């Protein structure tokens, strides 16, 4: 849901194993304090939003087991705190 983008103080968002469909909301790029974004094992499609590249506190990004396509956005290279990246 795009409405989750207004939760500025959220530190972890785990929506794994929820059978979610559709694209990853660009509004997730507004989660300025997020440390872990876990969207694994769903049916998400489309590309990884470039907006995720501004999540400077992000240390874990789990997007594996989805139907994502396209290239990995260069903006993810700006995530200097990122320690775990799962994209299988």
Beta strands, then each sheet from edge to edge (+ up, - down):
strand 1: 12-14
strand 2: 21-22
strand 3: 36-38
strand 4: 43-46
strand 5: 60-62
strand 6: 67-68
strand 7: 84-86
sheet 1: 1+ 3+ 5+ 7+
sheet 2: 2+ 4+ 6+
end
